[in-house]
Amino acid sequence: MIHIGKTYLKRENNKSYLCSDVTIETKKLTLWFSIDSKYEDYLCLHRADAFVMALLIPATTYNYDIKCDDPISARLKYFLINQLIPNLAEHAEFNHNITIESDITTVPYKNKGAVGVGFSGGSDSLYTIMNHTKKDCEYPLTHIAVFNGVSFEKFKENASKIYLENCKAAQRFADELNLKLVTLDTNFYETLNWKFTNEISTYRNISCALALQGLFNSYLISSFHSNLKSFRIIRYGCAFYDLLTISSTSTESLNIYLSGGNADKVEKISELSNWEPSYKYLHSCVSPKEPGKKNCGICKKCKDAQIILYALGKLDNYNTVFDIKKFKENLPKLIAYYLVRSDHLAKSIVKLLEKNNIEIPSQSLIIAKQMEKVIDLKKKNDTLFNDLY
Ligand SMILES: [Zn+2]
């Protein structure tokens, strides 16, 4: 059993904390979300929504029923019980069809009518921001958000520092686009430390958005896996089933939308390459460098972004975020890497190179042949390729 106690506010050092005392079996802890006190009204008090979402994967994984002292928004509870939880339980043996015991409320939480999206600097996030700052878009953005809910956990002891650096970069970006920034800290890392963040990332993001139901009327999730083509319910990649999660987590006050389903990675980066704010803020990297500074250039995501921009003839615009000299030195090996890879993205990238008449260096063909010889294609993985690059 997971027992989620009544929510309450605590104030300390100009911060306001939305708290709940939680008991997981016999372990007692206090979960909190915190925000600058001047924005205290944004926090959603007297509803268990955000806490239920934060605890849903621990509950379904370890078969803990949930009991809440505060009510849950009726729409959210209905979706969870009738849609999300039974689908998880049916399709993935490690999840369980748990129950949720709570009152419900159908009264919308009074909010500021804001429209928000998370800012990471990644191509999915920037693509959403680009499209939702266009004239006449359906949900014009008012806020970008940085949540310390999960994204920075992988950086362990540096997580807080990297969160704060991201907040600073996000503020510069928001100022340039005339958007507002909202930042929300949590103590999830200390209290709910979860080994594989890919299992929980979407849940934690939505949990933070639900904690801000005093602000948001609409919240957009920028997903890489936003269409049925890549839809899968798997434990170690909750983003693969974002379509299900996101369609199951709105409330009477807050609508959660999945954005970017109309474009794949190549299309997103192609469109972004014509959008000037991306030149300084594209942060495709998985390493802990904050948006607005240099990407590592060698992780898989950096390689993908650079080669696509190179194929488009736009890479030089990104000289503040990528080391283009280093990229060009490694180009033959990098192209070989894409020639050998057999996944959909790599194939699209090779097609783009061909379509734009980018010459494939003869050295790339030789390296690709060598790679094919030493690599069992069925077992190939990016770690091996990373060593070769
Ligand atoms: Zn990188």
Residues whose N, C-alpha, C, O or C-beta is under 5 A from the ligand:
A	BS01	ZN	C285 V286 S287 N295 C296 G297 I298 C299 C302
